Amino acid sequence: MTDIRYDGRVAIVTGAGAGLGRSHALFLASRGAKVVVNDLGGSVDGTGGSGKAADDVVAEIRAAGGEAVANYDAVGTPETGKSIVQTALDTWGQVDILINNAGILRDKSFAKVDAPDFQAVIDVHLMGAVWCTHAAWPVMQERGYGRVVMTTSAAGMFGNFGQANYGAAKLGMVGLMNALKQEGRKSNITVHTVAPIAGTRMTKGIVPDQVFEALKPELITPVIGWFVAEENEETGHIIECGAGYYSKVEMVEGLGHHFGPSAAVTPEDLKANWGTITDMSGARPFPSAMEAIGAVFAGLPKE
């Protein structure tokens, strides 16, 4: 089997100073990509900062014969998104791959979370992905090529106690992907989402040590490698993965119940038909919002 390579491609990996981002950056560089290693170098909650984390990964890449440059911007604003992308443009003149990986944690139950802690998590995860992608998007459009990856979480897709801020941000990234997968098609830009379960400093102490050791970040990176491969022209997949497990996740809709547009539907009608309305045995995914809306209209009387 021929190796998938990224020769001639320029990649940006946010939050690449440790954990998943470091693994992604090292792998892409080992397969020929030139890599912008972005990392603020702060703590898990996003405070502080140091250039050492990004510099160390750049040094690893260069020691192995690869090409890399560091960027120390905190993601989350239009200005920093532009600055991160500009680092790639100033160094190599292009951007082909963007891995939106940067993240922080400020876990609190919803009743106890304050506005700064909620907003900070939204800013890093969701708005970081928004503004980095927004800055890279026109460059990719002009080149007629791009590979973008979002990083979601089971906490966003399925829920987790004490992570309302994190979950909201992570599911927001799926919504962002769903819009961009439509807009990117004509420019050969694909957008995918990975949902990793990995042993990093963000999960240290949350899972038992034996489980933590099995959740190697290096077992997440192959999904990134396939998502951003030139050979992969599909778009819009969500893949959950961890400890060697890989599975597609989809948002699906049941077959539902049509009362018809002329029915005077009451809460009592919904109660009586609740079993049919909530039956997921015939559930199916929709490739776009328009197809989902079409399912609503499918029950209308035919003229």
N, C-alpha and C positions, 0 to 999 in steps of 0.2 A: 504494500500500500504506500503510495506517495505521500510524503509529509505535507501537511498544510503549512504554508509559509506566508510571511507578510513583507517580503523584500520590497523595498521602494515605498512602503506605507509609513505614515506618521501617525502615531497613536498618542492620545492623552488619557492618562489614568488619574482620576482624582482620588485623594485619600490613599496614595500609593506608598506611604512611608512605612506601613506595617500591615500585617494580616492579609486580607484578601487582595487589597490593592497592590501590595508588594508582590504577591504571587502572580497576579495578572501582568504586572509590568515586567517582571523577570522573564516570564514565559514569552510574551510578545517579542521582547528584545532577543531572546534566544532563537526565535524563528525569523529574525531579520528586520523587525520593525524598529524604527527610531521612536523613542519614547519620551514624552514629557511626564516626569514624575512629580505630580502635584501633591503637596502635603503641608498643612499649616504647622504640623508638629506639636499640636496641643494635646490636652488630656482627653479622656473619653467623653467628658461633658462639654468639650469644645473650648475650654479656657486655656490660656497660656499659648505658647508658640515657640518653635525653634526650627532652624533650618537643618538640624542634624538628621532627622528622620528621612527627609527627601534626599539629602546629600549622600547618606549611607547607601540607599538603594541605587542611586546613580553610580556610585563607586563600584557596587557589585556588578552592575550591568557592564560598565567599562572594563572592569577587570576580566570579565568573561569575553571581551572582544566586541561588545555591542555598543550602540550609540544611545545616549540619554542626556537629558538636561533637567535640572530641577526648577520647580516653581513653588513658591511658598505662600501663595494667596489663599485666603479663606474663601471657600465657595459661598454663594448665597446672594450676590448682588450683580446687577448688570455690569458694573465696572470690573469686578473681579472675574466674572465669566469672560469678558473681553480680554482681560490681561492674561488669563491662562491660555486662551486660544492664540493670543498674539505671541506668546512665548514660542509656540510651535511654528508660527508663520515667520517670526524673526530668525529662528534657528534653521528651519528646513523649507520654509515657503509653502507649506501645505498642511492640511489636516484630513486624515482619512478615517480614523477610528477614534471614538470617544467612549470611554467607560466611566459612567457616572456612579462612583463607588463611595465617595466621601460620606461620612456619617458620624453622628454623636448620639449619646444617650442622656436623657434627663428623666428617668423613670419616677413617676409619682402617680398615686391614684388620682382619678379625675377631680375628686372633691378637693384635693390638696394642691394640685398643680397651679402655678401662677402664670400670668401672661408672659413674662420673659422666658420661662422654661418651655412653654408651649411654642412660642414664636421661634425660639432659637432652633428647635428641632425641625420645625417646618422650613426654616430658612436654609439649613444645611442640606437636608435630604431632598426636599421637593424643589425649593427655589434654586438650590445649587445645581440640580439637574436641569431646571428650566433655563437658567442664564448661561450655563456652559454650552448647552445644546443650542440655544438661541444664537450664541456667538459663532459656533462652528457651522451651523446650518447653511448660511449663504455661501460659505467657502465650499462646502460639500455640493451644494446645488450647482455652483459654477463649474466644478470639476466633473459633475455627473456621476459622483460616487461617494458613498458614505456608509459607515457602519456605527450605529449608536446602541449602547446597552444601558438600561436602567437597572437599579438594584432595589428590589422590593423585599418583602418579608412575610412569613406566615402570620406575624402579628398584625400586618395590614390586611391580609387576605381573609384571615379567619378570626383574629382578635386575640388579645392577651391582656390580662389584668395589669394595670399600672402603666400601660403604654398607649394611652389615647393619643398623645402628641406624635409618637413614633408611628403608630398604626395609621393615623390620618395622613401623615406625610408619605408613608410607603404605599398606601393604596392610591394616593394622588399620582404617584409616579406611573402606575399602571394606566390611569386615565390619560396621562400625558403620552405614553406610548401608543395608546389606542388612537389618538388623534394624529400623531406624527407618522404612524405606519401608513395612514391614508395619504398624507401630504407628501411623504417621501417617495412614493412609488415611481412617479414620473421622472425623478432625478436619480434613480438607482440608489436610494438611501434606504437601508433597512433599519428597523428599530425593534429590539427585543428586550425582554426583562428576565433577569435571573433572581431567584428567591433562594438565597444560600442559607444553609444551616452549618455554620463553621465555628471552629474553636479559635477565637481571636480575643483580643483584650476586651472587646465589648461583651463577650459571653463568658469570660473567665469568672469563676465563682458562681455562675448561674446554673451550670450543669455539673454533674459529678466529674471528677478528674478522669476516670476511665472513659467516660463518654466524650469528654473534651479532647482527649488524645486521638479518638477515632475521627473527629470532625476536622480533618486536615484541610486547610485552605487550598492546598494543591489539588484537591479533588473537586473543587468548584471551578477552577480555572479552565479545565477542558471545555466547559459549556461556553465560557467567554470566547475561547479559541475558535469554536465552531460558529458561534453567533457572528463573529467579525470576519470570518473567512470570505474571500472573494467568491469562492465556489458556492457559498450559501446565499441564494437569492430569495429565500423565504423571508417573511417579516411578521412581526406581531406575536411571537411565541412567548409564553411564560414557562420557564422550567424551574421547578423546585429541585434542590439537590443538596446532598450532604452524606458523608461517610460512604461514598460510592453508589448512592441512590440518585436516580434522575427520573423525573416524571413531569409531564406537561400538566399545567393548571389552566382551566378555562372558566370564564364566567358563562353560565348557561341559563336558559329560561325554560320553564315547563310549558306544556301544551295549553294550559290555562282553561278558562271557561268563558264562552261568549254569551252574554245575555242579549246582545244586540243593541244598536244605538237608540232604539225607540223605547227600550225598557225603562221603567221607573225603578231603578235598582235601590234597594234599601240595605242597611247593615244586616237586617234579618236574612235577606237573600244571600248575602256573602256568608253569613254563618251557616246557612243550609247547604251551601255549595263549597264550603271551605276545603273539604277533602279533595275535590277536583282542582280547585284553584292552586292548592299547595302541593299537588302531586308532581313529583319530579321524575317519574319513571320514564317519561318520553322527552326528557330535557334535551335541548340542543343548543349549540353555540351559534352566534351570529357574527359574520365577518365585519359588519359595520352597523352603525345606528340605523341606517336606512332599512337594512334587512330586518332588524328588530321591530321597527315601526310597521313594516310590511306584515308582520305576524298579527298586529292589532287589527289591521284592515282586512285580513284574510277572512274574518267572520262576518263582514258586511254583506248585505244582500246583493246578489248579482243582478244587474239590469238585463 
